[in-house]
Amino acid sequence: MKILITGGAGFIGSHVVKLFLSDSSYRVFNLDKLTYAGNLNNLSGIADKENYTFIHGDITDDAFIRELFATHGFDYVVHLAAESHVDRSIEDPFVFARTNIMGTLNLLQGFKENQGQLFYHISTDEAYGSLGETGLFTETSPYQPNSPYSASKASSDHFVRAYGETYGIPYVISNCSNNYGPNQFPEKFIPVCIDAIKNQTPIPIYGDGNYTRDWLYVEDHAHAIKTILEYGKIGETYNIGGLNEWKNIDLVKVLIRETDKALGRPEGTSLPLITFVKDRPGHDKRYAIDNTKIRSELQWGPKHRFEEGIVKTIQWYLSNQQWTDAILDGSYQNVTFKT
């Protein structure tokens, strides 16, 4: 079965690519533009696998996408490619609109004209907006996006549903909570904190540090995606959550404790590095996912407890400084690839 995975050189996408490659019933086509967040070092060692093809291309290129679908006739599409950093969306919302909305529309049109078995669109809990002190997002929660990033993702979700209703394409959508784990681009919160603790530089925390997120280990997310693709019901949405709510300030203290411990430092060494910085506009207070539906209908649940996953994540970053250095000096973008 031919499966197109978009954004497969990114953080989540690379884990999804590797998971599907481990199943010989799939032939995996990885489409990635290799923007700043696309990193082929995330996929080292798989280029020569017989069931793998890398395609360098841009989902916003309508003619290219149509030709790609006409040539390969994919059975499945798993659409992860997206601009995803909220701060960047505040600086340039137009890039997010082009990639996340128009790019998704191009893929939908290509799929419609060469229809396969399923179009699977990966979304985010941020499309739901912000929660109060209590409550959880469910699949029926209204969309109330508060940043250009989340607005662009919400719009792309609506286009997927519209193509299902209007043109009858088979689709599923999933909305996930914050991911963490190996290979996450070092502009994101957890790798930023680990790097600061390691190098004894200020650890930046927005506002008062009480913003709350539900955290999901990336490998658990990849397995959820494969489960939904294989067993999910067409036309449904599934929320994927880790059941791990943490306030940012409490999460940072865990990162400090475990990173200092891994480096052989006395407990509390890095606590003075905590630095509160000016809050960003439109900052959502709290996200939390109710994953009852995927648990009950598809028998999926996260395998990693947060305490286990965060230690594995810290150990990975401390053991893979070359990976981080290649990003910091830009050399990761010089990697050659086979098509």
TORKOL-4160 file (C-alpha; in steps of 0.2 Angstrom, whole numbers, padded with zeros to 4 digits, m for minus):
339
<pt num="1" X="0000" Y="0000" Z="0000"/>
<pt num="2" X="0007" Y="0017" Z="m0005"/>
<pt num="3" X="0006" Y="0030" Z="0009"/>
<pt num="4" X="0011" Y="0048" Z="0006"/>
<pt num="5" X="0017" Y="0056" Z="0022"/>
<pt num="6" X="0020" Y="0075" Z="0021"/>
<pt num="7" X="0032" Y="0084" Z="0032"/>
<pt num="8" X="0041" Y="0067" Z="0036"/>
<pt num="9" X="0058" Y="0075" Z="0039"/>
<pt num="10" X="0051" Y="0086" Z="0054"/>
<pt num="11" X="0049" Y="0081" Z="0072"/>
<pt num="12" X="0033" Y="0071" Z="0073"/>
<pt num="13" X="0034" Y="0066" Z="0054"/>
<pt num="14" X="0051" Y="0058" Z="0056"/>
<pt num="15" X="0044" Y="0046" Z="0069"/>
<pt num="16" X="0029" Y="0043" Z="0059"/>
<pt num="17" X="0039" Y="0038" Z="0044"/>
<pt num="18" X="0050" Y="0026" Z="0054"/>
<pt num="19" X="0035" Y="0018" Z="0061"/>
<pt num="20" X="0027" Y="0015" Z="0045"/>
<pt num="21" X="0043" Y="0009" Z="0037"/>
<pt num="22" X="0044" Y="m0004" Z="0050"/>
<pt num="23" X="0028" Y="m0012" Z="0043"/>
<pt num="24" X="0033" Y="m0021" Z="0026"/>
<pt num="25" X="0015" Y="m0019" Z="0020"/>
<pt num="26" X="0018" Y="m0001" Z="0017"/>
<pt num="27" X="0028" Y="0008" Z="0004"/>
<pt num="28" X="0032" Y="0025" Z="0011"/>
<pt num="29" X="0034" Y="0041" Z="0001"/>
<pt num="30" X="0040" Y="0056" Z="0012"/>
<pt num="31" X="0036" Y="0073" Z="0005"/>
<pt num="32" X="0046" Y="0087" Z="0013"/>
<pt num="33" X="0051" Y="0105" Z="0007"/>
<pt num="34" X="0065" Y="0104" Z="0019"/>
<pt num="35" X="0062" Y="0121" Z="0027"/>
<pt num="36" X="0071" Y="0126" Z="0043"/>
<pt num="37" X="0061" Y="0113" Z="0052"/>
<pt num="38" X="0064" Y="0099" Z="0040"/>
<pt num="39" X="0080" Y="0089" Z="0045"/>
<pt num="40" X="0085" Y="0073" Z="0036"/>
<pt num="41" X="0097" Y="0069" Z="0050"/>
<pt num="42" X="0081" Y="0064" Z="0059"/>
<pt num="43" X="0080" Y="0050" Z="0046"/>
<pt num="44" X="0098" Y="0044" Z="0046"/>
<pt num="45" X="0099" Y="0026" Z="0041"/>
<pt num="46" X="0083" Y="0024" Z="0031"/>
<pt num="47" X="0087" Y="0031" Z="0014"/>
<pt num="48" X="0091" Y="0014" Z="0006"/>
<pt num="49" X="0076" Y="0005" Z="0013"/>
<pt num="50" X="0067" Y="m0004" Z="m0002"/>
<pt num="51" X="0050" Y="0003" Z="0004"/>
<pt num="52" X="0055" Y="0021" Z="0006"/>
<pt num="53" X="0056" Y="0036" Z="m0006"/>
<pt num="54" X="0060" Y="0053" Z="m0002"/>
<pt num="55" X="0052" Y="0067" Z="m0012"/>
<pt num="56" X="0059" Y="0085" Z="m0011"/>
<pt num="57" X="0044" Y="0097" Z="m0014"/>
<pt num="58" X="0032" Y="0110" Z="m0009"/>
<pt num="59" X="0014" Y="0107" Z="m0005"/>
<pt num="60" X="0010" Y="0125" Z="m0010"/>
<pt num="61" X="0015" Y="0121" Z="m0028"/>
<pt num="62" X="m0002" Y="0116" Z="m0035"/>
<pt num="63" X="0005" Y="0109" Z="m0052"/>
<pt num="64" X="0018" Y="0099" Z="m0043"/>
<pt num="65" X="0006" Y="0091" Z="m0031"/>
<pt num="66" X="m0007" Y="0087" Z="m0045"/>
<pt num="67" X="0007" Y="0078" Z="m0055"/>
<pt num="68" X="0013" Y="0069" Z="m0039"/>
<pt num="69" X="m0004" Y="0061" Z="m0036"/>
<pt num="70" X="m0007" Y="0057" Z="m0054"/>
<pt num="71" X="0010" Y="0048" Z="m0055"/>
<pt num="72" X="0009" Y="0038" Z="m0039"/>
<pt num="73" X="m0010" Y="0036" Z="m0035"/>
<pt num="74" X="m0007" Y="0035" Z="m0017"/>
<pt num="75" X="m0018" Y="0024" Z="m0006"/>
<pt num="76" X="m0016" Y="0034" Z="0009"/>
<pt num="77" X="m0011" Y="0052" Z="0014"/>
<pt num="78" X="m0005" Y="0057" Z="0031"/>
<pt num="79" X="m0004" Y="0075" Z="0031"/>
<pt num="80" X="0008" Y="0083" Z="0044"/>
<pt num="81" X="0017" Y="0096" Z="0034"/>
<pt num="82" X="0014" Y="0113" Z="0043"/>
<pt num="83" X="0021" Y="0129" Z="0049"/>
<pt num="84" X="0019" Y="0126" Z="0068"/>
<pt num="85" X="0028" Y="0139" Z="0079"/>
<pt num="86" X="0016" Y="0151" Z="0087"/>
<pt num="87" X="0029" Y="0165" Z="0089"/>
<pt num="88" X="0034" Y="0164" Z="0070"/>
<pt num="89" X="0015" Y="0165" Z="0066"/>
<pt num="90" X="0014" Y="0181" Z="0075"/>
<pt num="91" X="0028" Y="0188" Z="0065"/>
<pt num="92" X="0022" Y="0182" Z="0048"/>
<pt num="93" X="0004" Y="0175" Z="0047"/>
<pt num="94" X="0005" Y="0175" Z="0028"/>
<pt num="95" X="0017" Y="0161" Z="0028"/>
<pt num="96" X="0006" Y="0151" Z="0039"/>
<pt num="97" X="m0009" Y="0154" Z="0028"/>
<pt num="98" X="0000" Y="0149" Z="0012"/>
<pt num="99" X="0007" Y="0133" Z="0019"/>
<pt num="100" X="m0006" Y="0127" Z="0031"/>
<pt num="101" X="m0022" Y="0132" Z="0022"/>
<pt num="102" X="m0017" Y="0133" Z="0003"/>
<pt num="103" X="m0005" Y="0118" Z="0005"/>
<pt num="104" X="m0019" Y="0107" Z="0013"/>
<pt num="105" X="m0031" Y="0113" Z="m0001"/>
<pt num="106" X="m0018" Y="0108" Z="m0014"/>
<pt num="107" X="m0016" Y="0090" Z="m0006"/>
<pt num="108" X="m0035" Y="0088" Z="m0005"/>
<pt num="109" X="m0038" Y="0093" Z="m0023"/>
<pt num="110" X="m0024" Y="0080" Z="m0028"/>
<pt num="111" X="m0032" Y="0067" Z="m0018"/>
<pt num="112" X="m0049" Y="0071" Z="m0025"/>
<pt num="113" X="m0043" Y="0069" Z="m0043"/>
<pt num="114" X="m0034" Y="0053" Z="m0039"/>
<pt num="115" X="m0044" Y="0046" Z="m0025"/>
<pt num="116" X="m0036" Y="0033" Z="m0013"/>
<pt num="117" X="m0043" Y="0025" Z="0002"/>
<pt num="118" X="m0040" Y="0039" Z="0015"/>
<pt num="119" X="m0035" Y="0057" Z="0018"/>
<pt num="120" X="m0028" Y="0058" Z="0036"/>
<pt num="121" X="m0026" Y="0076" Z="0042"/>
<pt num="122" X="m0016" Y="0080" Z="0058"/>
<pt num="123" X="m0022" Y="0095" Z="0068"/>
<pt num="124" X="m0019" Y="0102" Z="0085"/>
<pt num="125" X="m0028" Y="0105" Z="0101"/>
<pt num="126" X="m0024" Y="0124" Z="0099"/>
<pt num="127" X="m0038" Y="0125" Z="0086"/>
<pt num="128" X="m0050" Y="0124" Z="0101"/>
<pt num="129" X="m0043" Y="0139" Z="0109"/>
<pt num="130" X="m0040" Y="0141" Z="0128"/>
<pt num="131" X="m0048" Y="0132" Z="0143"/>
<pt num="132" X="m0051" Y="0138" Z="0160"/>
<pt num="133" X="m0045" Y="0130" Z="0176"/>
<pt num="134" X="m0056" Y="0115" Z="0173"/>
<pt num="135" X="m0063" Y="0105" Z="0159"/>
<pt num="136" X="m0055" Y="0096" Z="0144"/>
<pt num="137" X="m0056" Y="0098" Z="0125"/>
<pt num="138" X="m0067" Y="0084" Z="0117"/>
<pt num="139" X="m0070" Y="0081" Z="0098"/>
<pt num="140" X="m0086" Y="0092" Z="0099"/>
<pt num="141" X="m0078" Y="0107" Z="0107"/>
<pt num="142" X="m0080" Y="0122" Z="0097"/>
<pt num="143" X="m0065" Y="0130" Z="0087"/>
<pt num="144" X="m0059" Y="0146" Z="0095"/>
<pt num="145" X="m0042" Y="0149" Z="0088"/>
<pt num="146" X="m0032" Y="0163" Z="0096"/>
<pt num="147" X="m0016" Y="0164" Z="0086"/>
<pt num="148" X="m0012" Y="0165" Z="0067"/>
<pt num="149" X="m0005" Y="0147" Z="0069"/>
<pt num="150" X="m0020" Y="0140" Z="0077"/>
<pt num="151" X="m0032" Y="0149" Z="0065"/>
<pt num="152" X="m0023" Y="0142" Z="0050"/>
<pt num="153" X="m0024" Y="0125" Z="0057"/>
<pt num="154" X="m0043" Y="0127" Z="0061"/>
<pt num="155" X="m0046" Y="0133" Z="0043"/>
<pt num="156" X="m0037" Y="0118" Z="0036"/>
<pt num="157" X="m0047" Y="0106" Z="0046"/>
<pt num="158" X="m0063" Y="0115" Z="0040"/>
<pt num="159" X="m0057" Y="0112" Z="0022"/>
<pt num="160" X="m0054" Y="0094" Z="0025"/>
<pt num="161" X="m0072" Y="0092" Z="0032"/>
<pt num="162" X="m0079" Y="0102" Z="0017"/>
<pt num="163" X="m0070" Y="0091" Z="0005"/>
<pt num="164" X="m0078" Y="0076" Z="0014"/>
<pt num="165" X="m0095" Y="0083" Z="0013"/>
<pt num="166" X="m0095" Y="0091" Z="m0004"/>
<pt num="167" X="m0084" Y="0078" Z="m0014"/>
<pt num="168" X="m0086" Y="0063" Z="m0004"/>
<pt num="169" X="m0067" Y="0060" Z="0000"/>
<pt num="170" X="m0064" Y="0048" Z="0014"/>
<pt num="171" X="m0055" Y="0057" Z="0028"/>
<pt num="172" X="m0051" Y="0057" Z="0046"/>
<pt num="173" X="m0044" Y="0071" Z="0057"/>
<pt num="174" X="m0034" Y="0070" Z="0074"/>
<pt num="175" X="m0031" Y="0084" Z="0086"/>
<pt num="176" X="m0016" Y="0081" Z="0097"/>
<pt num="177" X="m0009" Y="0089" Z="0113"/>
<pt num="178" X="0009" Y="0096" Z="0114"/>
<pt num="179" X="0022" Y="0083" Z="0108"/>
<pt num="180" X="0039" Y="0081" Z="0116"/>
<pt num="181" X="0054" Y="0069" Z="0113"/>
<pt num="182" X="0069" Y="0066" Z="0103"/>
<pt num="183" X="0072" Y="0076" Z="0087"/>
<pt num="184" X="0061" Y="0091" Z="0092"/>
<pt num="185" X="0068" Y="0107" Z="0084"/>
<pt num="186" X="0077" Y="0117" Z="0097"/>
<pt num="187" X="0066" Y="0132" Z="0096"/>
<pt num="188" X="0053" Y="0123" Z="0105"/>
<pt num="189" X="0050" Y="0124" Z="0124"/>
<pt num="190" X="0057" Y="0108" Z="0131"/>
<pt num="191" X="0073" Y="0108" Z="0120"/>
<pt num="192" X="0076" Y="0126" Z="0124"/>
<pt num="193" X="0075" Y="0123" Z="0142"/>
<pt num="194" X="0087" Y="0107" Z="0141"/>
<pt num="195" X="0100" Y="0117" Z="0131"/>
<pt num="196" X="0099" Y="0132" Z="0144"/>
<pt num="197" X="0101" Y="0120" Z="0159"/>
<pt num="198" X="0116" Y="0111" Z="0151"/>
<pt num="199" X="0125" Y="0127" Z="0146"/>
<pt num="200" X="0120" Y="0137" Z="0162"/>
<pt num="201" X="0111" Y="0151" Z="0152"/>
<pt num="202" X="0094" Y="0159" Z="0157"/>
<pt num="203" X="0079" Y="0148" Z="0155"/>
<pt num="204" X="0065" Y="0159" Z="0148"/>
<pt num="205" X="0047" Y="0157" Z="0154"/>
<pt num="206" X="0033" Y="0167" Z="0147"/>
<pt num="207" X="0022" Y="0177" Z="0159"/>
<pt num="208" X="0020" Y="0170" Z="0176"/>
<pt num="209" X="0024" Y="0152" Z="0171"/>
<pt num="210" X="0007" Y="0146" Z="0175"/>
<pt num="211" X="0002" Y="0142" Z="0157"/>
<pt num="212" X="m0003" Y="0124" Z="0157"/>
<pt num="213" X="m0001" Y="0111" Z="0143"/>
<pt num="214" X="m0005" Y="0092" Z="0141"/>
<pt num="215" X="0011" Y="0083" Z="0135"/>
<pt num="216" X="0012" Y="0068" Z="0124"/>
<pt num="217" X="0028" Y="0058" Z="0120"/>
<pt num="218" X="0031" Y="0058" Z="0101"/>
<pt num="219" X="0032" Y="0039" Z="0099"/>
<pt num="220" X="0015" Y="0037" Z="0107"/>
<pt num="221" X="0008" Y="0050" Z="0095"/>
<pt num="222" X="0015" Y="0041" Z="0080"/>
<pt num="223" X="0007" Y="0024" Z="0086"/>
<pt num="224" X="m0009" Y="0034" Z="0088"/>
<pt num="225" X="m0008" Y="0040" Z="0070"/>
<pt num="226" X="m0005" Y="0022" Z="0063"/>
<pt num="227" X="m0020" Y="0016" Z="0074"/>
<pt num="228" X="m0032" Y="0029" Z="0068"/>
<pt num="229" X="m0026" Y="0026" Z="0049"/>
<pt num="230" X="m0029" Y="0007" Z="0051"/>
<pt num="231" X="m0044" Y="0007" Z="0062"/>
<pt num="232" X="m0052" Y="0024" Z="0063"/>
<pt num="233" X="m0070" Y="0027" Z="0056"/>
<pt num="234" X="m0071" Y="0038" Z="0040"/>
<pt num="235" X="m0077" Y="0056" Z="0044"/>
<pt num="236" X="m0072" Y="0055" Z="0062"/>
<pt num="237" X="m0061" Y="0066" Z="0073"/>
<pt num="238" X="m0050" Y="0059" Z="0086"/>
<pt num="239" X="m0042" Y="0068" Z="0100"/>
<pt num="240" X="m0025" Y="0062" Z="0105"/>
<pt num="241" X="m0019" Y="0067" Z="0123"/>
<pt num="242" X="m0006" Y="0061" Z="0134"/>
<pt num="243" X="m0015" Y="0064" Z="0151"/>
<pt num="244" X="0000" Y="0074" Z="0157"/>
<pt num="245" X="m0005" Y="0092" Z="0162"/>
<pt num="246" X="0010" Y="0102" Z="0168"/>
<pt num="247" X="0011" Y="0121" Z="0172"/>
<pt num="248" X="0026" Y="0128" Z="0163"/>
<pt num="249" X="0035" Y="0133" Z="0179"/>
<pt num="250" X="0033" Y="0115" Z="0186"/>
<pt num="251" X="0039" Y="0107" Z="0170"/>
<pt num="252" X="0054" Y="0118" Z="0170"/>
<pt num="253" X="0058" Y="0112" Z="0188"/>
<pt num="254" X="0057" Y="0094" Z="0183"/>
<pt num="255" X="0069" Y="0098" Z="0168"/>
<pt num="256" X="0081" Y="0106" Z="0180"/>
<pt num="257" X="0081" Y="0092" Z="0192"/>
<pt num="258" X="0083" Y="0078" Z="0179"/>
<pt num="259" X="0095" Y="0087" Z="0168"/>
<pt num="260" X="0106" Y="0092" Z="0183"/>
<pt num="261" X="0105" Y="0074" Z="0189"/>
<pt num="262" X="0110" Y="0067" Z="0172"/>
<pt num="263" X="0125" Y="0079" Z="0172"/>
<pt num="264" X="0131" Y="0075" Z="0190"/>
<pt num="265" X="0127" Y="0092" Z="0197"/>
<pt num="266" X="0120" Y="0095" Z="0215"/>
<pt num="267" X="0101" Y="0096" Z="0215"/>
<pt num="268" X="0094" Y="0114" Z="0212"/>
<pt num="269" X="0110" Y="0120" Z="0203"/>
<pt num="270" X="0101" Y="0127" Z="0189"/>
<pt num="271" X="0085" Y="0134" Z="0198"/>
<pt num="272" X="0093" Y="0152" Z="0198"/>
<pt num="273" X="0093" Y="0152" Z="0179"/>
<pt num="274" X="0074" Y="0153" Z="0178"/>
<pt num="275" X="0070" Y="0170" Z="0170"/>
<pt num="276" X="0052" Y="0176" Z="0167"/>
<pt num="277" X="0050" Y="0186" Z="0151"/>
<pt num="278" X="0037" Y="0197" Z="0143"/>
<pt num="279" X="0022" Y="0186" Z="0138"/>
<pt num="280" X="0017" Y="0184" Z="0119"/>
<pt num="281" X="0001" Y="0191" Z="0112"/>
<pt num="282" X="m0014" Y="0179" Z="0112"/>
<pt num="283" X="m0006" Y="0166" Z="0123"/>
<pt num="284" X="m0018" Y="0152" Z="0128"/>
<pt num="285" X="m0019" Y="0149" Z="0146"/>
<pt num="286" X="m0022" Y="0130" Z="0146"/>
<pt num="287" X="m0024" Y="0115" Z="0134"/>
<pt num="288" X="m0030" Y="0098" Z="0140"/>
<pt num="289" X="m0036" Y="0084" Z="0129"/>
<pt num="290" X="m0050" Y="0071" Z="0133"/>
<pt num="291" X="m0044" Y="0055" Z="0124"/>
<pt num="292" X="m0059" Y="0044" Z="0130"/>
<pt num="293" X="m0065" Y="0042" Z="0112"/>
<pt num="294" X="m0048" Y="0035" Z="0105"/>
<pt num="295" X="m0046" Y="0024" Z="0120"/>
<pt num="296" X="m0063" Y="0017" Z="0120"/>
<pt num="297" X="m0066" Y="0015" Z="0101"/>
<pt num="298" X="m0048" Y="0011" Z="0095"/>
<pt num="299" X="m0040" Y="0004" Z="0111"/>
<pt num="300" X="m0026" Y="0016" Z="0110"/>
<pt num="301" X="m0017" Y="0024" Z="0125"/>
<pt num="302" X="m0001" Y="0033" Z="0129"/>
<pt num="303" X="0013" Y="0020" Z="0134"/>
<pt num="304" X="0025" Y="0033" Z="0142"/>
<pt num="305" X="0022" Y="0040" Z="0158"/>
<pt num="306" X="0028" Y="0058" Z="0158"/>
<pt num="307" X="0042" Y="0055" Z="0171"/>
<pt num="308" X="0049" Y="0041" Z="0160"/>
<pt num="309" X="0047" Y="0050" Z="0143"/>
<pt num="310" X="0055" Y="0066" Z="0150"/>
<pt num="311" X="0071" Y="0057" Z="0156"/>
<pt num="312" X="0072" Y="0048" Z="0139"/>
<pt num="313" X="0071" Y="0065" Z="0131"/>
<pt num="314" X="0084" Y="0073" Z="0141"/>
<pt num="315" X="0096" Y="0058" Z="0139"/>
<pt num="316" X="0093" Y="0059" Z="0120"/>
<pt num="317" X="0098" Y="0078" Z="0119"/>
<pt num="318" X="0113" Y="0076" Z="0130"/>
<pt num="319" X="0119" Y="0061" Z="0120"/>
<pt num="320" X="0116" Y="0070" Z="0103"/>
<pt num="321" X="0125" Y="0086" Z="0104"/>
<pt num="322" X="0130" Y="0084" Z="0086"/>
<pt num="323" X="0112" Y="0084" Z="0080"/>
<pt num="324" X="0109" Y="0101" Z="0089"/>
<pt num="325" X="0126" Y="0108" Z="0083"/>
<pt num="326" X="0121" Y="0104" Z="0065"/>
<pt num="327" X="0105" Y="0114" Z="0067"/>
<pt num="328" X="0114" Y="0129" Z="0076"/>
<pt num="329" X="0127" Y="0131" Z="0063"/>
<pt num="330" X="0115" Y="0127" Z="0048"/>
<pt num="331" X="0125" Y="0112" Z="0042"/>
<pt num="332" X="0110" Y="0101" Z="0044"/>
<pt num="333" X="0103" Y="0109" Z="0028"/>
<pt num="334" X="0117" Y="0103" Z="0018"/>
<pt num="335" X="0113" Y="0085" Z="0019"/>
<pt num="336" X="0111" Y="0076" Z="0002"/>
<pt num="337" X="0097" Y="0064" Z="m0001"/>
<pt num="338" X="0091" Y="0051" Z="m0013"/>
<pt num="339" X="0074" Y="0052" Z="m0022"/>
